[in-house]
Amino acid sequence: MVEAIGKKFRAKKNVLVIGVGNAYRSDDAVGLVAARRIAEKGLTDVEVVNQTGDGAALIELWQDAGTVILVDIVQADAQPGSIHRFEAGVRPVPEEYFHYSTHLFGVAEAVELARALKKLPPRLIVYGVKGKDLSPGTNLSPEVEAAVPEVVDRALQDIHAAGATGELH
Amino acid sequence: MKSKTLKVEYLARVEGEGGLYIKVKDGRVAEVKLKIFEPPRFFEALLRGRNFAETPDITARICGICPVAYQMCAVHAMESAFGVRVGGQLRALRRLIYLGEWIESHALHVYLLHAPDFLGYEDAVRMAGDHPDVAERGLQLKKIGNEVVAAVGGREIHPINVRVGGFYRLPEKRELTPLVGRLEWAREAAVETVRWVAALPFPAFERDYTFVALRHPEEYPVNEGRVVSNKGLDIPGEEYDAHFEEEHVEHSNALHSVMKEGGEYCVGPLARYNLNFGLLSPPAQEAARTAGLDPVCRNPFKSIIVRSVEMVHACDEAIGIINDYEPPEEPFVEVRPRPATGYACTEAPRGILYHRYGVDGNGTVTDAKIVPPTAQNQKAIESDLREFVSRFLDLPEDKLQWQCEQAVRNYDPCISCATHLIKPRIVRE
C-alpha cells in the first residue's frame, strides 16, 4: 500500500520521504508518524509517502528519486526510542535490525536487492527507531514518541543538505 | 545404522514463523514435524458479532500476500447465504482481481523465494547479484500483478473496493485498457519463466498424492467450481465439512486438515494443474508442453514450473477479460440478509480456501469457519519430508537439510494464514 501524503516530486533532484509501518501496531507506526510530521512542514520539492514495507514496492517507489529518507521501526540491542541512522549507499543495512516482521521481503532485503540490481537511489538514508510495544493499538509508547521530534529534525537537516529548498508555504 | 536429527529453527523464505524437526533413528525416519509457532490470531472468533458486510475487509487482513482470496471467499459465502448470484461483468471483474493476485503471488514465490533454492543461493538478494536480469523480470511480473489488483481493488495490498454483491466503484474501461500492453509483456515473461524454471535441476521424487482442487466445466478454476480429487471426490463446496475435518497437533499452532475418508491430501497449483490441465489457456498448455511438463505431474519440486504455467494462463485470461470489459449498469447486486449458512470454496494462489458463515436475520455473523490452503497441506508437507529423507538419507547433511527446506517451500506455505484458526487448548488438573 502506498499512500501519498505530501507533495508530488517532479525531478530527480528532489527528496522522497518514506514512512514504513503498520498504523495499528503501536510503535510499528513510528515511521508513519515521523513521515506525517515531515509532510506537515509543507516543504517544496519533497514528497512524503507511507508504505507498509513491501520490499518490491519500495524499490519501485524510490527508483526515480534523488535522495530518499526512510523511517521505520527497528529491533536492536538498544534502548527503546534510540535512533539508528544508516547510509545505505555506504554500507549494507543490517538485516537483523529490520527482520522483525513475518513479511518476507522487507526494508533490508529491498535495499540489498536494489543494490544488486543497481536500483538504489543516489542517496538513501534509513532512520530506524528502536520500538518497545508492538501490540495492537494506535498509540506510540512514551519512549518512541519522544524520539520522533529528533528523527524529524535530523531528517529535515538531511533534506536541506540534499539541496531541497525547504521553504515553508 | 545411523541416527541423526535435522533441525531448522526458523524456516527462511516462507510467509510467517515456522520451523522443521526431523528425527532419524537407526536408519529410518522416526519423526517429522513442521512446527508452526506463529501465534494464533483468532480471526474466526473476531468475526462473530460483526456485520456480514465487514467480512471481506476483516478476513483480507489474514494475509498480505493473498488478501483477494479471503475477500472473494467471504463475498461468495455471503451471497450463497442470501441466495444471490453475481454474474456478467461483475463476475468477470472478480476473476480479474483474483488473477492479478495469482500473478503477484506466484511471481514472488517463483523468483524471490523458490528459485534461489534450485540455484544454490541463500536468498534472492544473492541470486540477484549473479542474475540481475532474472530478478528484474520477477519484480516486473509481480508489479504487473499488483497493478491489476490495484486497478480493480483500489490498492494492491488489502484492496478496499470489494463488497458483498460486487464492488463499491466500477473501474472505467479506460482505466483497465493500459494494463493490456503490460499483461502482454507479462505473458511473454511468464512463458520465458516456464522455459527458465523447467531447466532447473529437480530431484527425482514423486508421490501418489490425493490432489484436491476446484473444477468448473468451462474455466480453469479460480472463483468457483465443485471440489474434486483425482481419487473420486466430486462435491459442491457446501458439502466441504462433510468430507474434510481439522485436527489439532501439539507441534503446530495451525490445525491440520484431513479428508474424513482418505487422510492427507494436497491442494495448490500442482493439484489444480493435474485436475484441470485441459482448461488452461492454449498459450499456457503450449508453454507446459514445450517445457516437457506432462499433463500429470507428481513431482512436488516441479510445482515451480506449474506456478509459472499458471502465470501464463492468468496473464492470458486477464487480457481477455479486459478486452471484453464493458462497465455494467450497477457496481453491485443488492443483497438482503436472511438467517442462513453460507459457504464458499475458491482457489487462492496456494490452493483451495474454504469459508463458512452462519448469519442471522440482521446480517450479524453468528459463526465463522475458515480453512486456508496451508492448513490443508501440512500433512502432505510432512509426508513429503518423511519420504524424501528416507530416500535420500545418504546425502551429505547440509545438502539434505537444504533440500528439506526446499521441499517445504514447494508448497509456498503461508504460515500467517494457517495460524489464524487454532482453538486454544486449556488443560486443567
Contacts between the chains, C-beta under 8 A, distances in Angstrom:
chain1	res1	chain2	res2	distance
A	1	B	155	5.2
A	1	B	156	6.9
A	1	B	157	4.8
A	1	B	158	6.8
A	2	B	155	7.7
A	52	B	64	7.2
A	52	B	157	6.0
A	54	B	64	7.5
A	54	B	157	6.6
A	56	B	108	7.5
A	56	B	139	5.4
A	56	B	142	5.4
A	56	B	143	6.6
A	56	B	146	7.8
A	57	B	146	7.4
A	57	B	156	7.5
A	59	B	139	6.7
A	60	B	139	7.9
A	60	B	143	6.2
A	102	B	15	6.3
A	102	B	16	4.9
A	102	B	17	6.0
A	102	B	38	6.8
A	102	B	415	7.4
A	102	B	416	5.6
A	103	B	15	7.9
A	103	B	64	6.8
A	104	B	13	6.1
A	104	B	14	7.5
A	104	B	15	5.9
A	104	B	108	7.9
A	104	B	112	7.6
A	104	B	113	6.7
A	105	B	108	7.3
A	105	B	112	6.2
A	105	B	124	7.7
A	109	B	123	7.4
A	109	B	124	7.4
A	109	B	125	6.0
A	112	B	125	4.3
A	113	B	124	6.4
A	113	B	125	5.0
A	113	B	128	5.4
A	113	B	135	6.7
A	116	B	125	5.8
A	116	B	126	7.9
A	116	B	128	3.9
A	116	B	129	4.5
A	116	B	132	6.4
A	116	B	135	7.0
A	117	B	128	5.7
A	117	B	132	5.2
A	117	B	135	6.1
A	117	B	136	6.0
A	117	B	139	7.9
A	118	B	132	7.4
